[in-house]
Each structure stands twice: as structure tokens, then as C-alpha cells.
Amino acid sequence: MSASDTARVLVVDDEPEVAKAAADWITLNGFETHTSHAAAHALALLQDMQIDIIVSDLRMPGHDGRWLLEQIRATNDDIGFVMLTGHGDVPAAVEAMLLGAEDFLEKPYNPDHLIAVINRVAEKARLRAELTRLKKTLTASSPLLRLFPAQTPANTNRIEQLTRVAQIETHVLLVGEDGTGRAALAHAMHAMSARNSGPKVTAHAGLAESEAVARDLLFGGPRVADPRGAVRETDRGTLLLSQPEALPTSVTKLLATGLKDGAVQPPGFDDPIPINCRVIAWTHANREADIDPTLRAALSPARVDLPPLRERRDDIPALFAMMMERHAARETSTQHGPSPDIVAQLLQHDWPGNLPELEQAAIAHVAGLTLPIAVDAPVADEEATGLRAQLRQFETQIIRATLAQTSGNQSKAARLLNLPRRTLGERMRRLDIK
């Protein structure tokens, strides 16, 4: 509901005359108003009608207002709810507040008070909708979408979390297997940070052959091309540091001290050098313990685990399609996207090489070659050993992957899957695919 929208109110009361009188008054005060005479009927109306606020009587035959509130809050936190109670029902109304109602009014209520409550709930709903819109806008424009393209709740939460980390002025340690996109994520986090207008310098600690070279790499000296060093080059910017575990202890202590104090005096320097940079470092989970404790402590407040490709299969089809598009400009190909059969092969592979392996497969597909992967047999567990369970899991993966490929467009997904749109919707409901 935007600022210019008229809030839509549903009045629920088993007495039609009472419901109509309340609805007429609410309409006179500028709201679009509808009525229902039973809780179950009101719940059914929500399937086909956009409602922003419900004003419901508590006591009704059959299902009551409390039941209606519970059903709505089980799936929707955005609809405002105002409970109307009779004399002596205040304890039940307080319970309704605990279940998620915004307010309650005791009958007979003051009509002006009812409008004041509805206005307040409508404003709360508008602000909530605006916050949701802003989050979606931020997510839609995020460079993280190229790393986590599938429109899933897990990715939404991951992107929101990484966005918060990127925007906080703190050092970051990214932990994940080789090939999971750690460097790309570090670059994206710099672009989303307050330091994005400052310099961005990458230092590969694993390339330093000795303690002296590692020190010069970070702080400058005669043995490197840049006598200033990566740390000073990133003044007011971001230092992207790979393989921090490869740094000698003496160098990590210098770096940790400089990050903490804002200045450090390396050996051979007449005066302390100022340090004003943010460090985003990355390493393999198996090598994290090898990082010197002083540096690990400096990076640990924002430690982020980056999952391997096999643990985020929903992203595979969209990532594969993006890689195909990137290489199609250089290769002759008539491919326009992975077919469901190709998607099936992609989803059955465990991708031990992560993104580089997936990219090699995309290049082969663009060139018209056989995918250079072996289809792994599905691993059965105690809860999914039967054929029916495996088919259900496989069908779920295919549908989710196709939806990711079409950015959630169910009509396009149905065409790719060669299914009627209604059939796809029924299967999604059966498989609990949101």
C-alpha cells in the first residue's frame, strides 16, 4: 500500500446490519470498504481480494474472530487487524493483541475512535509496505543478485544480511571453498559500502615469497612495484586480501595493530604510517585456523560463510544461463538458455569445482559440446529412500530452477516446462513451492 493508495477495509460481523453500519461510516471517512458475515467467508475473500485492514467482531457463531486472526497470521503479517469485543471480553481481546491484532475496541465503541484506530493501523501498514518496497528495490539493484540469482527466501535473507555487513564500517572475513565466488563477493561488498568512491586494491598474500616481500606488499618498499604498499594505496578505500593465512606472523601483527590504532611503524620506516582502510579478506574453511590470531580477531566481528554450489542448487540454472550469455558473444551458438533436460543434469551434479566448473560446462554448452560432467546418482537418506520421495524432490528442484531462470515468472516457466499454467500452479501448491 503506497502513500497514495486508499486502504481497503473488510468489516466482519455476523449481524449484517451492524457490519453495514460500520462499513458505511468507514466509507464516509475515505476508505474502500467491504463486509463479510462469517470468519470462514472472510478468509475465503482474502484469496481473491486485496485487503489492508480487517475489523472483526470477536464473538461469532462457528469460527470466531480469534480463529480468523490465527488463520491470517499463520501466513500474512501485513494485514492490519482490529478486534471488536463485547462487554467482559477484554481478556480475550488482550490475548488477540498477543496473537498479532493491532488494537481492540469494546462495544459500543465511539465511531470517531474507530476511524482514529483504522487511520493509525493504515499508516502503520503504509510504512510497512514502503519498507518492503525499499528492501525490494535495494535487492533488485544489488550486485549480489549476480552471485545469488534465484528468487528464494534463503537468498533474500542472505542478500539482506550481506548488504547490512557491506554497509557497516567493519572488517570482513569471507570463508568458503575455492571457487565459491569469494573474490567476486568481496568486490560487490566494496561497491555497496560507504567507501565505494575510494580506492580498491587486491593483495594476494599467497604470492609473497618471504617475510620481507609480504611486508613490502602491504606497507611498501623497494621490492615491490608500488613503494607505497597496498595498505596506503587503499587510503579511505578497501583492501581486498586473499589468503591472509599465508602472511607471516610479524606482518599480520603489523597489519592488525595498524587497523586497530589507525597507524603503524614497520621496520625501516622513520615515522608511523597512517592506515585508513577497510579489509575484506577471504580464505578456505580448512585454512581459517592458520590465520594469525591477532588478525583473525580483527576480522572476526563480520565473519561470513559462503556456501558451496552444491548447497544452493536453486542458483545453478540462473548462474549457468548468465555464464552462457557472457560467453555467447565470443562463441558461435544458437543456444538461448538451458533446456529442462540440461537443468536436470546440472541439478544432479555436485560441482566439486564450484563456479569455475560450472563456467566450463556453460562454455561447452554454448559451443555445442557435451556437458563435461558426470551425473551423480542421488544420495538416499532415511527420510527419502522411496521412489516417490525421490521423484517429488527431483520435481521440486526442476520447478524451482525453472522459476529462478524466469525470475519467478510462472507463465514463462510453464512454457519452458511444457505445462499448462494452471497445472504448474497446482504442482507448486502440492509441492509447497512459494
C-alpha positions as CSV (number, residue, x, y, z in Angstrom):
1,M,0.0,0.0,0.0
2,S,1.7,3.2,-1.1
3,A,1.1,6.7,0.2
4,S,-1.4,7.4,-2.5
5,D,-3.4,4.2,-2.0
6,T,-6.8,4.1,-0.3
7,A,-6.7,1.5,2.4
8,R,-9.1,-1.4,1.8
9,V,-11.1,-2.4,4.9
10,L,-13.0,-5.6,5.5
11,V,-15.7,-5.5,8.2
12,V,-16.6,-8.9,9.6
13,D,-19.7,-9.3,11.8
14,D,-22.3,-12.0,11.9
15,E,-25.0,-9.3,12.2
16,P,-25.4,-7.9,8.6
17,E,-26.9,-4.6,9.8
18,V,-24.1,-4.0,12.2
19,A,-21.5,-4.8,9.6
20,K,-23.2,-2.5,7.1
21,A,-23.5,0.4,9.5
22,A,-19.8,0.2,10.4
23,A,-18.8,-0.2,6.7
24,D,-20.9,2.9,5.7
25,W,-19.2,5.0,8.4
26,I,-15.7,3.8,7.4
27,T,-16.5,4.5,3.7
28,L,-17.6,8.0,4.6
29,N,-14.2,8.6,6.1
30,G,-12.4,7.9,2.9
31,F,-11.7,4.1,2.9
32,E,-12.7,1.4,0.4
33,T,-14.9,-0.9,2.5
34,H,-16.3,-4.5,2.2
35,T,-18.3,-6.7,4.5
36,S,-18.5,-10.3,5.5
37,H,-20.8,-12.1,7.9
38,A,-18.7,-15.1,8.8
39,A,-15.0,-15.7,9.6
40,A,-14.6,-18.5,7.2
41,H,-16.3,-16.4,4.4
42,A,-13.9,-13.5,5.2
43,L,-10.9,-15.9,5.0
44,A,-12.1,-17.1,1.6
45,L,-12.5,-13.5,0.4
46,L,-8.8,-12.8,1.1
47,Q,-7.9,-15.3,-1.6
48,D,-9.4,-13.1,-4.4
49,M,-9.4,-9.6,-2.8
50,Q,-6.7,-7.3,-1.7
51,I,-7.5,-6.2,1.9
52,D,-5.3,-4.0,4.0
53,I,-7.2,-3.9,7.3
54,I,-9.8,-6.3,8.9
55,V,-12.2,-5.0,11.5
56,S,-13.7,-8.1,13.1
57,D,-16.2,-8.9,15.8
58,L,-14.7,-11.4,18.4
59,R,-17.8,-13.4,19.2
60,M,-19.4,-15.0,16.1
61,P,-21.2,-18.4,15.5
62,G,-18.9,-21.1,14.3
63,H,-15.4,-19.7,13.8
64,D,-14.9,-16.6,15.8
65,G,-12.7,-13.5,15.3
66,R,-9.8,-15.1,17.2
67,W,-9.8,-18.1,14.8
68,L,-9.8,-15.6,11.8
69,L,-6.8,-13.8,13.3
70,E,-4.9,-17.0,13.8
71,Q,-5.5,-18.2,10.2
72,I,-4.4,-14.8,8.8
73,R,-1.3,-14.5,11.0
74,A,-0.2,-18.0,10.0
75,T,0.6,-16.8,6.5
76,N,0.4,-13.0,6.5
77,D,1.8,-10.4,8.8
78,D,1.0,-7.4,6.6
79,I,-2.8,-7.2,7.0
80,G,-3.9,-4.9,9.9
81,F,-6.3,-6.4,12.3
82,V,-8.7,-4.6,14.7
83,M,-10.8,-6.7,17.1
84,L,-14.3,-5.6,18.3
85,T,-15.3,-7.1,21.6
86,G,-18.4,-7.1,23.8
87,H,-18.6,-6.2,27.5
88,G,-16.5,-8.6,29.5
89,D,-14.4,-9.8,26.6
90,V,-11.4,-7.6,27.3
91,P,-9.1,-10.5,28.5
92,A,-9.9,-12.3,25.2
93,A,-9.1,-9.1,23.3
94,V,-5.8,-8.8,25.1
95,E,-5.0,-12.3,24.0
96,A,-5.8,-11.3,20.4
97,M,-3.3,-8.5,20.7
98,L,-0.7,-11.1,21.7
99,L,-1.7,-13.1,18.6
100,G,-1.0,-10.1,16.3
101,A,-4.0,-7.8,16.4
102,E,-3.0,-4.1,16.3
103,D,-5.8,-2.9,18.6
104,F,-9.3,-3.7,20.0
105,L,-12.4,-1.7,20.7
106,E,-15.0,-2.6,23.3
107,K,-18.6,-2.3,22.0
108,P,-20.4,0.0,21.9
109,Y,-17.4,1.9,20.5
110,N,-17.2,5.6,19.6
111,P,-17.3,5.8,15.8
112,D,-14.7,8.5,15.7
113,H,-12.4,6.4,17.8
114,L,-12.9,3.5,15.3
115,I,-11.7,5.8,12.5
116,A,-8.8,7.0,14.5
117,V,-7.7,3.4,15.1
118,I,-8.1,2.5,11.4
119,N,-6.1,5.6,10.4
120,R,-3.3,4.6,12.7
121,V,-3.3,1.0,11.5
122,A,-3.4,2.1,7.9
123,E,-0.4,4.4,8.5
124,K,1.5,1.5,10.1
125,A,0.6,-0.7,7.1
126,R,1.7,2.0,4.7
127,L,5.1,2.4,6.4
128,R,5.5,-1.4,6.5
129,A,4.7,-1.6,2.7
130,E,7.2,1.3,2.0
131,L,9.9,-0.5,3.9
132,T,9.2,-3.7,2.0
133,R,9.3,-1.8,-1.3
134,L,12.6,-0.2,-0.4
135,K,14.1,-3.5,0.6
136,K,12.9,-5.0,-2.8
137,T,14.3,-2.0,-4.7
138,L,17.7,-2.4,-2.9
139,T,17.7,-6.1,-3.5
140,A,16.7,-5.7,-7.2
141,S,19.6,-3.3,-7.8
142,S,22.1,-5.2,-5.7
143,P,25.3,-6.6,-7.3
144,L,24.8,-9.6,-5.1
145,L,22.0,-10.7,-7.5
146,R,24.6,-11.9,-9.9
147,L,26.0,-14.2,-7.2
148,F,22.7,-15.4,-5.7
149,P,20.2,-15.0,-8.6
150,A,17.5,-17.5,-7.5
151,Q,14.4,-15.7,-6.0
152,T,14.2,-17.8,-2.9
153,P,13.6,-16.9,0.8
154,A,17.1,-18.2,1.6
155,N,18.7,-15.9,-1.0
156,T,16.5,-12.9,0.1
157,N,17.8,-13.4,3.7
158,R,21.3,-13.9,2.5
159,I,21.3,-10.7,0.3
160,E,19.8,-8.6,3.1
161,Q,22.4,-9.9,5.6
162,L,25.3,-9.4,3.2
163,T,24.0,-5.9,2.4
164,R,24.0,-5.0,6.1
165,V,27.5,-6.3,6.5
166,A,28.7,-4.4,3.4
167,Q,27.3,-1.1,4.7
168,I,28.7,-1.4,8.3
169,E,32.2,0.0,8.8
170,T,33.8,-3.2,9.9
171,H,36.4,-5.6,8.5
172,V,35.1,-8.8,7.0
173,L,36.4,-12.4,6.7
174,L,34.8,-14.5,3.9
175,V,35.1,-18.2,4.4
176,G,34.3,-20.8,1.8
177,E,35.6,-23.4,-0.6
178,D,37.8,-22.4,-3.5
179,G,35.6,-21.3,-6.5
180,T,32.6,-20.2,-4.4
181,G,32.9,-16.6,-5.5
182,R,34.7,-15.2,-2.5
183,A,36.6,-12.6,-4.6
184,A,33.5,-11.5,-6.5
185,L,31.6,-11.2,-3.2
186,A,34.4,-9.0,-1.8
187,H,34.3,-6.7,-4.9
188,A,30.5,-6.5,-4.6
189,M,30.6,-5.6,-0.9
190,H,33.1,-2.8,-1.6
191,A,30.7,-1.5,-4.3
192,M,27.9,-1.4,-1.7
193,S,29.9,0.2,1.1
194,A,30.3,3.8,2.1
195,R,33.9,3.5,0.8
196,N,32.9,2.7,-2.7
197,S,34.2,6.0,-4.0
198,G,37.6,5.2,-2.5
199,P,40.3,3.0,-4.0
200,K,40.1,-0.7,-4.1
201,V,43.3,-2.7,-4.1
202,T,43.7,-6.5,-4.2
203,A,46.7,-8.1,-2.4
204,H,47.4,-11.8,-2.9
205,A,49.2,-12.8,0.3
206,G,49.9,-16.2,-1.1
207,L,52.2,-14.8,-3.7
208,A,54.6,-13.3,-1.1
209,E,57.8,-15.4,-1.1
210,S,59.2,-14.2,2.1
211,E,58.5,-12.1,5.2
212,A,60.2,-9.1,3.6
213,V,58.2,-9.3,0.4
214,A,55.0,-9.7,2.4
215,R,55.8,-6.6,4.4
216,D,56.6,-4.6,1.3
217,L,53.5,-5.9,-0.4
218,L,51.3,-4.3,2.3
219,F,53.3,-1.4,3.6
220,G,55.6,-0.5,0.7
221,G,59.3,-0.8,0.0
222,P,61.9,-1.3,-2.7
223,R,60.9,-4.9,-3.5
224,V,57.5,-4.1,-4.9
225,A,56.3,-2.1,-7.9
226,D,54.4,0.3,-5.7
227,P,56.6,1.8,-2.9
228,R,53.6,2.9,-1.0
229,G,52.2,-0.6,-0.5
230,A,48.6,-1.9,-0.7
231,V,47.6,-0.6,2.7
232,R,48.5,3.0,2.0
233,E,47.1,2.8,-1.6
234,T,43.7,1.9,-0.2
235,D,43.5,5.1,2.0
236,R,39.8,5.7,2.6
237,G,39.1,2.6,0.5
238,T,39.0,-1.2,0.7
239,L,41.9,-3.7,0.8
240,L,40.9,-7.0,-0.7
241,L,43.1,-9.6,0.9
242,S,43.3,-13.1,-0.3
243,Q,44.9,-16.0,1.6
244,P,45.6,-14.0,4.8
245,E,46.8,-17.2,6.4
246,A,49.9,-17.0,4.2
247,L,51.1,-13.8,5.9
248,P,54.0,-14.3,8.3
249,T,53.2,-13.6,12.0
250,S,55.3,-10.4,12.1
251,V,53.4,-8.9,9.2
252,T,49.9,-9.9,10.5
253,K,50.7,-8.3,13.8
254,L,51.7,-5.1,12.0
255,L,48.5,-5.1,10.0
256,A,46.3,-5.9,13.0
257,T,48.0,-3.1,15.0
258,G,47.6,-0.6,12.2
259,L,43.9,-1.5,11.7
260,K,43.3,-1.1,15.4
261,D,45.3,2.1,16.1
262,G,45.0,3.8,12.7
263,A,48.8,3.9,12.2
264,V,51.8,1.6,12.4
265,Q,55.6,1.9,12.0
266,P,57.0,-1.0,10.0
267,P,60.7,-1.8,10.3
268,G,62.8,0.6,8.2
269,F,60.3,3.5,8.4
270,D,61.3,6.7,10.2
271,D,57.8,7.6,11.2
272,P,54.5,5.8,11.6
273,I,52.3,5.5,8.5
274,P,48.6,6.3,8.8
275,I,46.1,3.5,8.0
276,N,42.6,4.2,7.0
277,C,41.3,1.3,5.0
278,R,38.7,-1.5,5.4
279,V,39.9,-5.0,4.9
280,I,37.7,-7.7,3.2
281,A,39.7,-10.9,3.4
282,W,38.9,-14.4,2.2
283,T,40.1,-17.9,2.9
284,H,39.2,-21.6,2.7
285,A,37.4,-23.1,5.7
286,N,40.2,-25.6,6.1
287,R,42.8,-22.9,6.3
288,E,41.0,-20.4,8.5
289,A,42.7,-21.7,11.7
290,D,46.0,-20.9,10.1
291,I,45.3,-17.1,10.1
292,D,47.4,-15.5,12.9
293,P,45.1,-15.0,15.9
294,T,45.7,-11.2,16.1
295,L,44.5,-10.7,12.5
296,R,41.6,-13.2,12.8
297,A,40.4,-11.3,15.9
298,A,40.4,-8.1,13.9
299,L,38.4,-9.7,11.1
300,S,36.1,-11.9,13.2
301,P,33.3,-9.4,14.0
302,A,32.0,-9.9,10.4
303,R,32.8,-13.5,9.5
304,V,30.6,-14.7,6.6
305,D,30.3,-18.3,5.4
306,L,29.9,-18.7,1.7
307,P,28.2,-22.0,0.8
308,P,29.4,-24.2,-1.9
309,L,27.4,-24.6,-5.1
310,R,26.0,-28.0,-4.1
311,E,24.3,-26.4,-1.2
312,R,22.5,-23.7,-3.2
313,R,21.2,-25.7,-6.2
314,D,18.4,-23.2,-6.8
315,D,21.1,-20.8,-8.1
316,I,22.6,-23.2,-10.6
317,P,20.3,-22.7,-13.6
318,A,20.3,-18.9,-13.4
319,L,24.1,-18.8,-12.9
320,F,24.5,-21.3,-15.8
321,A,22.3,-19.0,-18.1
322,M,24.3,-15.9,-17.1
323,M,27.6,-17.7,-17.9
324,M,26.2,-18.8,-21.3
325,E,25.2,-15.3,-22.1
326,R,28.6,-14.0,-21.1
327,H,30.4,-16.4,-23.4
328,A,27.9,-16.4,-26.3
329,A,29.3,-13.1,-27.5
330,R,32.7,-14.8,-28.2
331,E,31.3,-18.2,-29.4
332,T,29.0,-19.2,-32.2
333,S,25.9,-20.6,-30.7
334,T,22.2,-20.8,-31.2
335,Q,21.5,-21.6,-27.5
336,H,19.1,-19.2,-25.7
337,G,19.1,-20.8,-22.3
338,P,19.4,-24.2,-20.7
339,S,16.5,-26.6,-21.5
340,P,14.8,-28.6,-18.7
341,D,16.8,-31.6,-19.7
342,I,20.1,-29.7,-19.3
343,V,18.8,-28.2,-16.0
344,A,18.1,-31.7,-14.8
345,Q,21.7,-32.7,-15.5
346,L,23.0,-29.6,-13.8
347,L,21.0,-30.3,-10.6
348,Q,22.1,-33.9,-10.3
349,H,25.8,-32.9,-10.3
350,D,27.6,-32.0,-7.0
351,W,30.0,-29.4,-8.6
352,P,33.1,-30.1,-6.5
353,G,34.9,-27.3,-8.6
354,N,32.1,-24.9,-7.8
355,L,31.7,-21.8,-10.1
356,P,34.7,-22.4,-12.3
357,E,33.5,-25.9,-13.1
358,L,30.0,-24.6,-13.8
359,E,31.5,-22.0,-16.1
360,Q,33.4,-24.7,-18.1
361,A,30.1,-26.5,-18.5
362,A,28.5,-23.3,-19.8
363,I,31.3,-22.7,-22.3
364,A,30.9,-26.3,-23.6
365,H,27.2,-25.9,-23.9
366,V,27.5,-22.6,-25.8
367,A,29.9,-24.3,-28.1
368,G,27.5,-27.2,-28.7
369,L,29.6,-29.8,-26.9
370,T,28.5,-32.4,-24.4
371,L,28.5,-31.2,-20.8
372,P,31.8,-32.2,-19.2
373,I,30.1,-33.5,-16.1
374,A,29.2,-36.9,-14.7
375,V,25.6,-37.2,-13.5
376,D,25.9,-38.2,-9.9
377,A,23.4,-40.7,-8.5
378,P,21.1,-39.1,-6.0
379,V,22.0,-40.0,-2.4
380,A,19.2,-41.5,-0.4
381,D,18.7,-40.7,3.2
382,E,16.4,-42.2,5.9
383,E,13.5,-39.9,5.0
384,A,13.8,-40.1,1.2
385,T,14.6,-43.6,0.2
386,G,11.5,-44.4,-1.8
387,L,11.0,-43.7,-5.5
388,R,8.0,-41.4,-4.8
389,A,10.1,-39.3,-2.4
390,Q,13.0,-39.0,-4.9
391,L,10.6,-38.1,-7.7
392,R,9.0,-35.4,-5.5
393,Q,12.4,-34.0,-4.7
394,F,13.5,-34.0,-8.3
395,E,10.3,-32.3,-9.5
396,T,10.7,-29.7,-6.8
397,Q,14.2,-29.0,-8.0
398,I,13.2,-28.7,-11.6
399,I,10.3,-26.3,-10.9
400,R,12.4,-24.1,-8.6
401,A,15.2,-24.0,-11.0
402,T,13.0,-23.1,-13.9
403,L,11.3,-20.3,-11.8
404,A,14.8,-19.0,-11.0
405,Q,15.6,-19.0,-14.7
406,T,12.5,-16.9,-15.4
407,S,12.9,-14.6,-12.4
408,G,9.8,-16.0,-10.8
409,N,7.5,-15.6,-13.9
410,Q,5.2,-18.6,-13.7
411,S,3.8,-18.2,-17.2
412,K,7.3,-18.3,-18.8
413,A,8.2,-21.2,-16.5
414,A,5.1,-23.2,-17.6
415,R,6.1,-22.7,-21.2
416,L,9.6,-23.9,-20.6
417,L,8.3,-26.9,-18.8
418,N,5.7,-27.5,-21.5
419,L,2.9,-27.4,-18.9
420,P,-0.4,-25.5,-18.8
421,R,-0.1,-22.5,-16.4
422,R,-2.8,-23.9,-14.1
423,T,-1.1,-27.3,-13.9
424,L,2.1,-25.7,-12.9
425,G,0.3,-23.7,-10.2
426,E,-1.3,-26.9,-8.9
427,R,2.0,-28.7,-8.7
428,M,3.6,-25.8,-6.9
429,R,0.9,-25.9,-4.3
430,R,1.2,-29.6,-4.0
431,L,5.0,-29.4,-3.5
432,D,4.7,-26.3,-1.3
433,I,6.8,-24.1,-3.6
434,K,6.3,-20.5,-2.8
